[in-house]
Amino acid sequence: MLSSNLQSVFGSKNWQALWETHKLVEQWPEVAGTTIASKSVPAYIQKNILWIYVHDSVWMQQLQALKPQVLENVRNFSTVIDIHDIRWLLQPHDLKKKPAPRSSTSPSSRIDPTEQKDFEKIVKSIENEECRSALNSLWKVYHDN
């Protein structure tokens, strides 16, 4: 009963296609090749068209020439997402920025010691040591971000 309901929800929400799209983005270097992937990234899929962000117009022209090969690679990557065509978009400037490197400061040094003690008091009520430890780790990661 539960498995059929989950399958129904999973299908109705189109999550399988979304998951496959996410995998395509994650595995873009393997699908398109490292050279193409260094200058492009899948943006979104709309009406069976894969839109790909490209770094600049020179590469957009180059990729247009390679379109049949890239389209074949994408189709071979997944049978779940049905791609009929590929189109190119210039990548927005805000997406070209590299993420800032994470600070080398220890996460625990960012946590207010009083707040940490208060949290530890609350967590003491959890009997299972593994669960207590996991919750502490999760809380520290939350405060790190």
ROBA-462535 format. One line per 10 residues: number of its first residue (from 1); for each residue x, y, z of N, C-alpha, C. Coordinates in nm, 4 decimals. Layout:
N
NUM = X,Y,Z,X,Y,Z,X,Y,Z | ...
% end
This chain:
145
1 = 0.0826,-0.1184,0.0000,0.0000,0.0000,0.0000,0.0879,0.1259,0.0000 | 0.1826,0.1356,0.0942,0.2682,0.2529,0.1031,0.3557,0.2662,-0.0205 | 0.4114,0.1542,-0.0667,0.4999,0.1614,-0.1837,0.4252,0.2073,-0.3075 | 0.3016,0.1635,-0.3247,0.2254,0.2077,-0.4425,0.1885,0.3549,-0.4312 | 0.1605,0.4017,-0.3094,0.1306,0.5439,-0.2902,0.2542,0.6292,-0.3171 | 0.3694,0.5840,-0.2684,0.4930,0.6590,-0.2930,0.5250,0.6626,-0.4419 | 0.5047,0.5500,-0.5076,0.5306,0.5435,-0.6512,0.4392,0.6400,-0.7257 | 0.3138,0.6482,-0.6827,0.2171,0.7377,-0.7452,0.2566,0.8835,-0.7253 | 0.2951,0.9194,-0.6024,0.3376,1.0571,-0.5736,0.4647,1.0892,-0.6502 | 0.5591,0.9975,-0.6492,0.6861,1.0168,-0.7187,0.6612,1.0443,-0.8666
11 = 0.5719,0.9668,-0.9280,0.5408,0.9840,-1.0697,0.4631,1.1108,-1.0974 | 0.3651,1.1418,-1.0136,0.2821,1.2594,-1.0386,0.3587,1.3895,-1.0212 | 0.4584,1.3901,-0.9390,0.5378,1.5106,-0.9169,0.6514,1.5239,-1.0179 | 0.6667,1.4239,-1.1056,0.7720,1.4244,-1.2070,0.9108,1.4272,-1.1433 | 0.9231,1.3681,-1.0261,1.0495,1.3693,-0.9538,1.1569,1.2873,-1.0229 | 1.1181,1.1825,-1.0931,1.2178,1.1004,-1.1620,1.2900,1.1834,-1.2675 | 1.2131,1.2615,-1.3437,1.2750,1.3472,-1.4456,1.3604,1.4547,-1.3803 | 1.3141,1.5083,-1.2688,1.3930,1.6098,-1.1982,1.5231,1.5496,-1.1453 | 1.5138,1.4285,-1.0936,1.6332,1.3610,-1.0431,1.7312,1.3337,-1.1578 | 1.6794,1.2899,-1.2715,1.7646,1.2638,-1.3867,1.8299,1.3933,-1.4367
21 = 1.7561,1.5029,-1.4313,1.8116,1.6321,-1.4709,1.9240,1.6719,-1.3762 | 1.9028,1.6507,-1.2476,2.0071,1.6798,-1.1490,2.1314,1.5945,-1.1773 | 2.1108,1.4672,-1.2055,2.2243,1.3793,-1.2369,2.2964,1.4261,-1.3631 | 2.2208,1.4763,-1.4610,2.2815,1.5268,-1.5840,2.3741,1.6438,-1.5529 | 2.3288,1.7341,-1.4681,2.4121,1.8489,-1.4298,2.5362,1.8005,-1.3562 | 2.5180,1.7098,-1.2613,2.6300,1.6590,-1.1828,2.7316,1.5835,-1.2690 | 2.6829,1.5134,-1.3699,2.7711,1.4304,-1.4518,2.7992,1.4935,-1.5887 | 2.7750,1.6232,-1.6001,2.7941,1.6928,-1.7261,2.9333,1.6706,-1.7871 | 3.0418,1.6732,-1.7091,3.1734,1.6476,-1.7697,3.1829,1.5103,-1.8375 | 3.1187,1.4089,-1.7804,3.1208,1.2767,-1.8409,3.0299,1.2703,-1.9639
31 = 2.9181,1.3424,-1.9606,2.8234,1.3395,-2.0717,2.8754,1.4202,-2.1903 | 2.9185,1.5432,-2.1656,2.9576,1.6334,-2.2735,3.1066,1.6280,-2.3044 | 3.1850,1.5809,-2.2097,3.3302,1.5857,-2.2234,3.3834,1.7026,-2.1414 | 3.5040,1.6875,-2.0920,3.5582,1.7880,-1.9988,3.5780,1.9242,-2.0635 | 3.6153,1.9289,-2.1897,3.6367,2.0576,-2.2558,3.5051,2.1336,-2.2693 | 3.4022,2.0664,-2.3184,3.2709,2.1304,-2.3330,3.2148,2.1674,-2.1961 | 3.2304,2.0776,-2.0992,3.1768,2.1028,-1.9651,3.2461,2.2200,-1.8968 | 3.3706,2.2471,-1.9338,3.4401,2.3606,-1.8718,3.3861,2.4934,-1.9228 | 3.3125,2.4913,-2.0322,3.2584,2.6142,-2.0918,3.1068,2.6188,-2.0943 | 3.0412,2.5180,-2.0371,2.8955,2.5129,-2.0415,2.8407,2.4349,-1.9227
41 = 2.7099,2.4518,-1.9001,2.6413,2.3766,-1.7946,2.4923,2.3698,-1.8301 | 2.4282,2.2531,-1.8119,2.2842,2.2461,-1.8374,2.2101,2.3451,-1.7480 | 2.1164,2.4178,-1.8070,2.0404,2.5182,-1.7322,1.9056,2.4622,-1.6893 | 1.8265,2.4173,-1.7847,1.6950,2.3625,-1.7535,1.6407,2.2899,-1.8762 | 1.5307,2.2173,-1.8537,1.4626,2.1476,-1.9624,1.3218,2.2040,-1.9696 | 1.2826,2.2424,-2.0919,1.1486,2.2972,-2.1114,1.0941,2.2436,-2.2437 | 0.9807,2.1778,-2.2367,0.9161,2.1211,-2.3555,1.0125,2.0356,-2.4378 | 1.0794,1.9462,-2.3708,1.1731,1.8509,-2.4324,1.2935,1.9167,-2.4993 | 1.3226,2.0384,-2.4589,1.4414,2.1081,-2.5084,1.5345,2.1312,-2.3910 | 1.6582,2.0871,-2.4053,1.7613,2.1100,-2.3038,1.8274,2.2438,-2.3348
51 = 1.8151,2.3370,-2.2414,1.8795,2.4675,-2.2536,2.0101,2.4609,-2.1775 | 2.1161,2.5052,-2.2421,2.2496,2.4962,-2.1834,2.3112,2.6358,-2.1775 | 2.3587,2.6708,-2.0572,2.4326,2.7962,-2.0417,2.5731,2.7772,-2.0987 | 2.6167,2.8767,-2.1760,2.7502,2.8753,-2.2357,2.8224,3.0023,-2.1915 | 2.9516,2.9919,-2.1643,3.0304,3.1032,-2.1111,3.0354,3.2253,-2.2019 | 3.0487,3.2030,-2.3324,3.0598,3.3189,-2.4217,3.0090,3.2810,-2.5609 | 2.9932,3.3842,-2.6457,2.9357,3.3626,-2.7786,3.0258,3.2803,-2.8705 | 3.1555,3.2871,-2.8498,3.2476,3.2056,-2.9303,3.2210,3.0577,-2.9047 | 3.2074,3.0218,-2.7767,3.1789,2.8825,-2.7436,3.0383,2.8430,-2.7857 | 2.9460,2.9379,-2.7827,2.8107,2.9076,-2.8280,2.8131,2.8645,-2.9749
61 = 2.8905,2.9358,-3.0565,2.9047,2.9019,-3.1985,2.9715,2.7649,-3.2145 | 3.0734,2.7390,-3.1372,3.1435,2.6103,-3.1428,3.0503,2.4956,-3.1043 | 2.9712,2.5171,-2.9985,2.8806,2.4114,-2.9526,2.7687,2.3864,-3.0523 | 2.7292,2.4895,-3.1242,2.6260,2.4695,-3.2270,2.6757,2.3684,-3.3309 | 2.8031,2.3757,-3.3637,2.8611,2.2801,-3.4589,2.8673,2.1389,-3.3992 | 2.8799,2.1303,-3.2666,2.8895,2.0002,-3.1986,2.7538,1.9495,-3.1481 | 2.6488,2.0214,-3.1799,2.5156,1.9904,-3.1273,2.4711,1.8455,-3.1500 | 2.4860,1.7875,-3.2693,2.4416,1.6474,-3.2871,2.5118,1.5507,-3.1915 | 2.6404,1.5699,-3.1714,2.7173,1.4819,-3.0822,2.6710,1.4998,-2.9370 | 2.6539,1.6256,-2.8938,2.6113,1.6527,-2.7562,2.4706,1.5979,-2.7334
71 = 2.3812,1.6188,-2.8296,2.2441,1.5687,-2.8174,2.2422,1.4165,-2.8065 | 2.3218,1.3495,-2.8865,2.3296,1.2031,-2.8789,2.3805,1.1581,-2.7419 | 2.4819,1.2254,-2.6908,2.5352,1.1909,-2.5584,2.4305,1.2103,-2.4495 | 2.3537,1.3178,-2.4581,2.2489,1.3433,-2.3585,2.1411,1.2365,-2.3679 | 2.1014,1.2025,-2.4878,1.9986,1.0981,-2.5057,2.0476,0.9632,-2.4540 | 2.1741,0.9331,-2.4740,2.2301,0.8073,-2.4235,2.2437,0.8073,-2.2726 | 2.2552,0.9242,-2.2140,2.2713,0.9357,-2.0691,2.1472,0.8894,-1.9946 | 2.0290,0.9270,-2.0453,1.9068,0.8953,-1.9720,1.7926,0.8630,-2.0672 | 1.7195,0.7573,-2.0326,1.5979,0.7255,-2.1080,1.4760,0.7889,-2.0424 | 1.4933,0.8446,-1.9225,1.3820,0.9053,-1.8502,1.3511,1.0446,-1.9043
81 = 1.4541,1.1239,-1.9267,1.4322,1.2575,-1.9802,1.4386,1.2505,-2.1330 | 1.3315,1.2939,-2.1957,1.3167,1.2831,-2.3406,1.3537,1.4169,-2.4040 | 1.4762,1.4278,-2.4518,1.5269,1.5518,-2.5095,1.5189,1.5435,-2.6614 | 1.4510,1.6421,-2.7232,1.4389,1.6466,-2.8691,1.5370,1.7443,-2.9313 | 1.5806,1.8432,-2.8532,1.6666,1.9466,-2.9096,1.7508,2.0081,-2.7982 | 1.8549,2.0774,-2.8385,1.9401,2.1523,-2.7455,1.9463,2.2958,-2.7956 | 1.9348,2.3877,-2.7005,1.9500,2.5297,-2.7334,2.0500,2.5897,-2.6358 | 2.1117,2.6995,-2.6782,2.2194,2.7610,-2.6013,2.1776,2.8976,-2.5498 | 2.2228,2.9307,-2.4300,2.2022,3.0617,-2.3682,2.3349,3.1117,-2.3154 | 2.3583,3.2421,-2.3257,2.4771,3.2962,-2.2601,2.4578,3.2865,-2.1103
91 = 2.5589,3.2410,-2.0437,2.5523,3.2216,-1.8995,2.5456,3.3564,-1.8290 | 2.4477,3.3747,-1.7384,2.4404,3.5000,-1.6625,2.5682,3.5219,-1.5819 | 2.6068,3.6465,-1.5666,2.7318,3.6790,-1.4968,2.7337,3.6271,-1.3536 | 2.6196,3.6314,-1.2854,2.6189,3.5867,-1.1454,2.6441,3.4370,-1.1327 | 2.6221,3.3602,-1.2380,2.6522,3.2167,-1.2331,2.7981,3.1870,-1.2638 | 2.8690,3.2838,-1.3222,3.0095,3.2626,-1.3562,3.1001,3.2759,-1.2352 | 3.0501,3.3414,-1.1318,3.1330,3.3611,-1.0124,3.1586,3.2283,-0.9446 | 3.2785,3.2099,-0.9040,3.3150,3.0901,-0.8281,3.2675,3.1088,-0.6845 | 3.2224,3.0019,-0.6189,3.1837,3.0155,-0.4792,3.3046,3.0554,-0.3944 | 3.2778,3.1381,-0.2960,3.3849,3.1824,-0.2072,3.4399,3.0627,-0.1312
101 = 3.5705,3.0554,-0.1145,3.6265,2.9430,-0.0394,3.5792,2.9474,0.1047 | 3.5588,2.8307,0.1591,3.5133,2.8223,0.2978,3.6250,2.8664,0.3902 | 3.5837,2.9278,0.4946,3.6799,2.9762,0.5924,3.7471,2.8582,0.6612 | 3.8728,2.8756,0.6945,3.9438,2.7676,0.7630,3.9156,2.7691,0.9128 | 3.8339,2.8641,0.9558,3.7984,2.8715,1.0971,3.7183,2.7480,1.1354 | 3.7482,2.6931,1.2475,3.6781,2.5749,1.2952,3.5324,2.6087,1.3234 | 3.4369,2.5206,1.2838,3.2961,2.5482,1.3073,3.2650,2.5734,1.4542 | 3.3289,2.4991,1.5426,3.2982,2.5163,1.6847,3.3404,2.6535,1.7361 | 3.4385,2.7192,1.6714,3.4814,2.8498,1.7185,3.3792,2.9575,1.6848 | 3.2870,2.9300,1.5936,3.1840,3.0260,1.5574,3.0626,3.0164,1.6482
111 = 3.0564,2.9137,1.7275,2.9399,2.8898,1.8120,2.9597,2.9562,1.9468 | 2.8571,3.0268,1.9868,2.8587,3.0909,2.1182,2.8641,2.9807,2.2244 | 2.9638,2.9848,2.3147,2.9787,2.8785,2.4154,2.8539,2.8603,2.5028 | 2.7861,2.9682,2.5353,2.6642,2.9581,2.6164,2.5550,2.8849,2.5391 | 2.5415,2.9186,2.4123,2.4416,2.8533,2.3281,2.4732,2.7045,2.3134 | 2.6025,2.6723,2.3019,2.6425,2.5333,2.2889,2.6093,2.4556,2.4166 | 2.6356,2.5151,2.5325,2.6044,2.4469,2.6593,2.4548,2.4247,2.6735 | 2.3753,2.5247,2.6336,2.2297,2.5110,2.6408,2.1817,2.3968,2.5503 | 2.2396,2.3888,2.4324,2.2014,2.2825,2.3406,2.2411,2.1465,2.3970 | 2.3606,2.1378,2.4541,2.4069,2.0111,2.5116,2.3170,1.9644,2.6252
121 = 2.2631,2.0574,2.7021,2.1691,2.0208,2.8093,2.0438,1.9566,2.7509 | 1.9959,2.0137,2.6413,1.8751,1.9606,2.5779,1.9020,1.8216,2.5211 | 2.0176,1.8050,2.4576,2.0514,1.6796,2.3912,2.0786,1.5671,2.4911 | 2.1151,1.6001,2.6137,2.1435,1.4969,2.7153,2.0251,1.4034,2.7374 | 1.9040,1.4507,2.7079,1.7853,1.3681,2.7305,1.7728,1.2536,2.6297 | 1.8516,1.2562,2.5233,1.8482,1.1486,2.4234,1.9347,1.0342,2.4739 | 1.8725,0.9188,2.4916,1.9420,0.8048,2.5508,2.0434,0.7412,2.4558 | 2.0090,0.7325,2.3289,2.0950,0.6657,2.2321,2.2151,0.7549,2.2000 | 2.3356,0.7050,2.2338,2.4588,0.7828,2.2151,2.4817,0.8196,2.0689 | 2.4555,0.7256,1.9788,2.4771,0.7512,1.8358,2.3851,0.8632,1.7860
131 = 2.2593,0.8591,1.8274,2.1643,0.9638,1.7891,2.2051,1.0986,1.8478 | 2.2458,1.0966,1.9738,2.2888,1.2196,2.0408,2.4084,1.2807,1.9683 | 2.5031,1.1976,1.9317,2.6219,1.2437,1.8617,2.5857,1.2993,1.7234 | 2.4966,1.2290,1.6528,2.4544,1.2748,1.5195,2.3833,1.4088,1.5278 | 2.2992,1.4265,1.6286,2.2285,1.5538,1.6463,2.3268,1.6663,1.6781 | 2.4251,1.6383,1.7595,2.5287,1.7383,1.7885,2.6041,1.7788,1.6621 | 2.6399,1.6805,1.5829,2.7108,1.7086,1.4575,2.6250,1.7921,1.3639 | 2.4995,1.7556,1.3514,2.4079,1.8291,1.2660,2.3949,1.9742,1.3131 | 2.3832,1.9944,1.4412,2.3694,2.1278,1.4991,2.4946,2.2110,1.4703 | 2.6109,2.1504,1.4815,2.7353,2.2224,1.4540,2.7463,2.2603,1.3067
141 = 2.7068,2.1694,1.2186,2.7090,2.1999,1.0747,2.6116,2.3136,1.0450 | 2.4946,2.3085,1.1061,2.3956,2.4155,1.0878,2.4545,2.5510,1.1263 | 2.5248,2.5563,1.2365,2.5839,2.6822,1.2819,2.7057,2.7218,1.1986 | 2.7681,2.6257,1.1337,2.8814,2.6563,1.0474,2.8347,2.7295,0.9228 | 2.7149,2.6982,0.8805,2.6617,2.7628,0.7593,2.5813,2.8812,0.7979
% end
